[in-house]
Amino acid sequence: MVGSPEAVVGVVKHVLNVGYEYPDTSLLVEACPGLRVVVEEYPGLRPALNPSMWESLVKAVINQQIPTRLALRITSRLVECLGERVAVGGKALYDFPSPEAVLGAGVERLRGLGLSRRKAEYVISVAEAIVKQGYDLEGVGELPPQEAVEELRKFRGVGPWTAKLAYMAYTGNLNLLLPEDLSVSRGLRLAQCREELLGKVTDYAGLISYLAATLYEHTPRRKGADT
């Protein structure tokens, strides 16, 4: 990431999601009583964002149907091997790989970094659309949520879950519920969400999804309880 100090600060603020206006948590707890433990233990908890739709969509594809820790390891290898390296204070930092770098790497090299063949092909197809066809992926982030989701789903391998996650993780627009996510759906059950009240907090559906997933991931589970 190269730019003026002001531009860099702007990107950092975006990634940390500092501009998100947190709702009255009593509204969230009224709709989902089980979320009280999360909002009280982690006040102001919100998801971090990605600085570009490209990065967000690639990460969402990598995260498909695998544990978060594994997805993070694969993403780290991708960034370190294909991203631009910058030395700051003697420490190596890496920018997320550009579409050109990913397209140049090809499917087999992406597989060597841990992506499945299908995921590698999905990511390559997105990079190809941007580099060779001039597709404005960043512009998708400016569309209304449902339009953006439908647009992203035109890409091979991008279903509702991937499209919603990519959109919210880039724009910070957290008004899409993510019941397709296993951790979210189980967290919503643990949170004892009241369907008749969820309609009153639709603007915070994405935040509820994030908090529900956090609740599920931090709830001790008996061995075999989810099978």
N, C-alpha and C positions, 0 to 999 in steps of 0.2 A: 504494500500500500504506500504510494508515493503521492505527496501533495503538500499543501500549505498546512501549518499547524492548525488553523481553523477547520480545514477540511478533515484532518485526522481526528480532531476533537468531535466533529460532527458524526463521523463514522462510529467512534467509540460510544458516544451517547446513544446512537441508534442500536448498536449491538447490545448494550446494557439495558435498553428499553426504558430509559429514564423518563421519557415523556409520557408513559402510559398513565392515564388517569384512573387510579384504583377506585373501584366502587365501594359503597358502604358494605362492609362484610356481613352486616346483619341480613342483607338481602340474599347473599349467597347461602348463609347458614339457614335461613328460613326455607329456601328451596331444597337445600341438601344439608340436613342437620349434621351428618357425619363429617362435614368439612370443617367443623369448628376447631378440631384438634390441629388441623393444618394451618388455618389462618391465625390461630393464636400462637402456635409455635414458630411460624415463619411469617410474621406480619409483612405485607407488601410483596410476598413472593410472586414472581412473574417470570415467564420464559425469556431467555436471552434470544436475540434475533440474529439473522444472517445479514451481511452487508449487501448482498445481491440476490436476485431471484435465481440466477444461475447456480450459485453456491447452495441456495436453499433447496432447489429441486434435486441437485446431485446428492446432497446429504439425505433427502427424503427417500430417494431411490435406494441408496445404500442401506438405509434403516429398514427396508421392507423385510418383514418376517424373520428378523434375527434379533438377538439380545442387544440392548443399547451399548453395553461394554464392547461387544465384538464390532458393532458399527463404528464406534469411536476409534478402535484400533485400525480398522480398515481406512477410515477417513484420514487418520494421522499418517499412515503410510502413503496414501495418495498425495497429501499435501507435501510431505517431505521429499518425495521422489519427483513430483512434477511441478510443485509450486516454486515461485521465484524466491530465492534465498537472500535475506538481508541481515548483515551483522550489525547488531546494536549493543554497544558496551561489551563487546567480546562474546556476545551470545547470538546464536543463529536463530533467526525468526523466518517464518515462511508465509507467503501469501497463498491464498487458495489458487489452485491451478486454473489457468484461463481455458476457455473453450478450445483455443488453438492448440494449447499444450496437450489437452486430453485427446483431441482428435488426432494429433500427431503420434500419441502414444499407441493408439490402436487397442483392439479388443484383447489381444493376448497379453500385452503388458499390464492392462488393467486387471486381468485375471490373476497375474502374478502378484498383484498387490492385495488380492483377497476378494475381489468382486467375482460373483458367479458369472458364467458366460452371458446369461440373459441380462443381468444388471449392467454388465460392461457394454452390451449392445444397446441397451436403453440409453445409457449416458452418452455413448458415441453418437447415437441418432440425434440427441438434443444438441450436442456440440456441432454436428454437421449442419443442422438447420440454422444455427446462429452464424457459423463461419462461411458456409457455402451458399446459403439461401438468404442471408441477411435478416433472419427472423428476429424480431424485437422481443426477446424474452423479458427484458426488464420492464417493458411497457405493460406486460400482463399484470404487474403489481399495481398499476393505476386503475385497473378495472374494478367494478363492484365485485364483491366476494363470489357470488354464484356464477357470474360471467367468467371470472378468472379461473374458477375450478373447472368449468366446462372447457375453457380454452386449453388449460394444461392437460386435460384428459385426452386431447387429440394426439398427444405423444404416446408412442408405443410403450406399454409397461406402466403407464401412469393411471391409476384408478382413483376413486374418491378419496381414500385415505392419504395417498401420496400427494394428490393435488391440494387437499385442504391443509395438510401439514406444511407443504412448501410455501403456500400462500401466506398462512398465518406467521410462519417463522421468518418470513421476509418483511411483511408489511406491518406486523404487530396488530393487525385487525383481528381481534379475538372474539368474533361473534359467530364462529362456526363450531358446532358441536362435533366431536370426533368419536362417535360410538363405534366406528370401525376398528379402533385401536383396542387391543385386548386389555391393556393396563387401564385404559380409560373406562371401558365397559365394566370391568370388575371394580374399579374405584367408584364408579357411579352407584353400584349396588352397595358397596361398603358405606358410601356417603348417605344412603337411604334417600336419594333424591326423589322428590315428589313431582311426578310428571305434570300435574295440574298447575304447579307453581313455576316450573321451568320456563313456561311461556312468558313469564313476567321478567325474566332475566336473560332474554335471548341475546342482548348486546354483550353479554359476558359469557356466552356459551363456550368459547374457546378457553377462557380463563378457568371456568368450571372444569372443563376437560383436563386442563393441565394440573389443577389442584387435585382432581380425582385420581389421576395417574400417580401423582406424588403420594397421595394417601395410600394407594394400593402398594406402591413400591416400598413404603416405610412401615407397612403393617406386617408383623411377624406371621408367618404362615406355617402350618403343619406340613411336614413332608408328604407330598402326594395330594395335597388339598385341592390343587387346581387341575388335577388330571381327571 
